[in-house]
Amino acid sequence: MTINCKGTLIDVTSPKVMGILNVTPDSFYDGGVHKDDASVLNHVELMLKEGATFIDMGAYSSRPNADFVPEDLELKRILPLLETVLKNFPDALISIDTFRSEVAKQCIDAGAAMVNDISAGKLDENMLQTVANLQVPYIMMHMKGTPQTMQQHTDYSNLTKDILFYFSERIAAARALGIVDIIIDPGFGFAKTLEQNFELLNQLELFKMIEKPMLIGISRKSMIYKTLETSAKEALNGTTVLNTIALQKGASILRVHDVKEAMETIKLVESLKT
């Protein structure tokens, strides 16, 4: 299984790591940490050295009940930092975490390699056509509602079947427009209760039937620290445990705050296959 990033084929049969770079003041774990060029570049350099294949940049926090961010502010936050990162690390494969087509377009035009959309095109009717025009890989996540309302939308007739149906519909819509490289993200923590997150993880291998690379974003999330009665700061060990399970159930990309530990997890799990 490969995806084409800026002319380079990335083989995700061997799992890869996507390092998180939030340039927001209110993200649940690292909000406000990376607010100047030096801190951003230091963090990117560290993640690349530790083995990240992709860097996921976002300027709109999607945590539950996150503040609404106008499009012009999102662009103002992300474009200058994206340009700075690519000036210093021109070979870096940058994923843009946005649900807005105009943000996606401007960032891809500035040199980003792929689009990571928490709404799978449902929050911007122009997103799928924009990605098709740009011909870049597209990560589509499962979510209901918006970051502000998603925790009010946790009713499912059958959680796994409903999410599988959602992806079949969204993938068909993307393919119809000519999007080639599609990655699915089941959306841990998005419109799902604590119990539903673990139900989803327990049945994750069923998503292999979609035959698309699967990105898993569990890093330091509340399903870990609430279960352990701790905090996001103390959730690295729990993250590693759940990432291990996700890899064994078919994850292709781990989206994480802690690249070194994720790389070690992949290496150990891959050693089981030899």
URPE-V392992 format. One record per backbone hydrogen bond with DSSP energy under -1.0 kcal/mol. NH is the residue of the N-H (numbers start at 1). CO is the residue of the C=O. Records with the same first field share a line. If there is no record, write none. Layout:
NH->CO, CO
This chain:
3->10
5->8
8->5
10->3
12->1
16->252
18->254
19->54
20->256
21->56
23->58
31->27
32->24
33->30
35->33
40->36
41->37
42->38
43->39
44->40
45->41
46->42
47->43
48->44
49->45
50->46
52->47
53->17
54->17
55->93
56->19
57->95
58->21
65->147
66->63
74->70
75->71
76->72
77->73
78->74
79->75
82->78
83->79
84->80
85->81
86->82
87->83
88->84
89->85
92->89
95->55
96->114
97->57
98->96, 116
104->100
105->101
106->102
107->103
108->104
109->105
110->106
111->108
112->107
113->94
114->94
115->137
116->96
117->139
120->117
122->119
127->124
130->126
131->127
132->128
133->129
134->130
135->131
138->181
139->115
140->183
141->117
142->185
150->146
152->149
153->150
162->158
163->159
164->160
165->161
166->162
167->163
168->164
169->165
170->166
171->167
172->168
173->169
174->170
175->171
176->172
178->175
179->174
183->138
184->213
185->140
190->187
197->193
198->194
199->195
200->196
201->197
202->198
203->199
204->201
206->203
207->204
208->205
209->206
210->207
211->208
215->184
216->253
221->218
224->221
225->221
226->222
228->224
230->225
235->232
239->235
240->236
241->237
242->238
243->239
244->240
245->241
246->242
247->243
248->244
249->245
250->247
251->246
252->214
253->214
254->16
255->216
256->18
262->258
263->259
264->260
265->261
266->262
267->263
268->264
269->265
270->266
271->267
272->269
273->270
